[in-house]
Amino acid sequence: MKEEFKSQRARRTQPAAGTSWDRFAHGHVLVMPDGHMQSWGPYGKMVNCVRSHDATQSWLDFLDADPLARDLWCAGLNYVQVATVPPQAFIEGVSSQLADTCR
């Protein structure tokens, strides 16, 4: 590899502290400024995105409108190796009221 490309590659794979790469985050849900939720990516456990002040109906609206989010929610219910943060009653309440329930 040419020396000039090696140095460019090193800069890209090892960003300096404070660069935008340091602010990269994995997660399932983005919450927009207006409170609207949208799918972000399949990393982690969707149920752990629930915040303490979230309403059941807001999650039902989100999961019923977004098939990817619903699938990630349902798949995460079986991930026993990852701890579940929100109260089980909330998770069960949302899961049982989905238009297309988890199998």
C-alpha positions in Angstrom: 0.0 0.0 0.0 1.3 3.5 -0.8 2.6 5.4 2.2 0.2 8.3 1.6 -2.8 5.9 1.8 -1.6 4.2 4.9 -1.5 7.5 6.8 -5.0 8.4 5.5 -6.3 5.0 6.6 -4.8 5.3 10.0 -6.5 8.7 10.5 -9.9 7.2 9.5 -9.6 4.1 11.7 -8.2 6.0 14.7 -10.0 9.3 15.0 -8.8 12.0 17.3 -10.6 12.5 20.6 -13.5 14.9 20.3 -14.2 14.1 16.6 -17.7 13.1 15.5 -16.7 9.4 15.6 -16.5 9.6 19.3 -20.2 10.5 19.4 -21.3 7.4 17.3 -24.0 5.4 19.1 -25.7 2.1 18.6 -29.3 1.7 19.3 -32.8 0.8 18.1 -34.8 4.0 18.4 -34.3 7.7 17.6 -36.6 10.1 19.4 -37.1 13.2 17.3 -37.5 16.6 18.9 -41.3 16.4 18.4 -41.3 13.1 20.3 -41.9 10.9 17.2 -39.9 7.7 17.4 -38.3 6.0 14.4 -36.2 2.8 13.9 -32.5 3.3 14.0 -30.8 -0.1 13.9 -30.8 -3.7 15.1 -28.3 -3.3 18.0 -29.2 -4.2 21.5 -32.6 -4.9 22.9 -35.5 -2.7 21.7 -37.4 -3.0 25.1 -34.4 -1.3 26.8 -35.2 1.9 24.8 -38.3 2.4 26.9 -37.9 5.5 29.1 -39.5 5.7 32.5 -42.0 8.4 31.4 -43.1 6.7 28.1 -46.8 5.9 27.7 -47.9 2.5 26.5 -49.9 4.1 23.7 -46.8 5.9 22.2 -45.0 2.5 22.0 -48.1 0.8 20.5 -48.4 3.6 17.9 -44.7 3.3 17.0 -44.5 -0.5 16.9 -47.8 -0.9 14.9 -46.7 1.7 12.3 -43.1 0.4 11.9 -42.8 -3.3 11.0 -39.0 -3.3 11.5 -39.4 -1.9 15.0 -42.1 -4.4 15.8 -39.9 -7.3 14.7 -37.0 -6.0 16.7 -39.2 -5.6 19.8 -40.5 -9.1 19.5 -37.1 -10.6 18.8 -35.7 -8.9 21.8 -38.2 -10.5 24.1 -36.2 -13.8 23.7 -32.8 -12.3 24.4 -32.2 -13.7 27.8 -28.5 -13.1 27.8 -29.1 -9.3 27.8 -30.7 -7.8 30.9 -34.2 -6.2 30.5 -34.3 -2.7 32.1 -38.0 -1.6 31.9 -40.7 -3.1 34.2 -41.9 -6.5 32.9 -45.5 -5.3 33.3 -44.9 -2.4 30.8 -43.3 -4.8 28.3 -46.1 -7.3 28.6 -48.7 -4.6 28.3 -47.3 -3.3 25.1 -46.6 -6.8 23.6 -50.2 -8.0 24.4 -51.8 -5.0 22.7 -49.9 -4.9 19.4 -52.1 -5.2 16.3 -49.8 -8.1 15.2 -48.8 -9.8 18.4 -45.4 -11.3 19.0 -45.2 -15.1 18.3 
